[in-house]
Amino acid sequence: MGRAARSACYGRLTGDWKRASRRSRCRILIQHGSQDKANAPAGSEFFQKTASSKGKTLKVCDGRFHDLLADTGKEGVMADIQAWIDGQIPN
């Protein structure tokens, strides 16, 4: 997927996310902290269930909060992201 396509997917997913979830064809990694007080994990679960993308992954990070990359244990979150990306690239 080229840069323009990635930007288009990102724009669709960050705008009206409910509508975008039904239209998106992008591969999606959704990560959510189980202890997030700003947004309920149910929102990410809804997004994952309604996204039309065939390549969607939801990872609820146990014991983590809202800002997964600023929380303690961010190295594990980053490793999960890298592993997901590596899994998307054909050998």
PENOR-V130151 format. One record per pair of residues at least 12 apart in sequence whose C-alpha atoms are under 6 Angstrom apart, sorted by the first residue. I is the first residue (numbers start at 1). J is the second residue. Records with the same first field share a line. If there is no record, write none. Layout:
I = J / J
This chain:
21 = 50 / 51
22 = 50 / 51 / 52
24 = 52 / 53
25 = 53
26 = 53
27 = 55 / 56
28 = 56
29 = 56 / 57
30 = 58
31 = 58 / 59 / 60
32 = 60 / 61
33 = 60 / 61 / 64 / 65 / 66
34 = 60 / 61 / 62 / 63 / 64
35 = 63 / 64 / 65
36 = 65 / 66
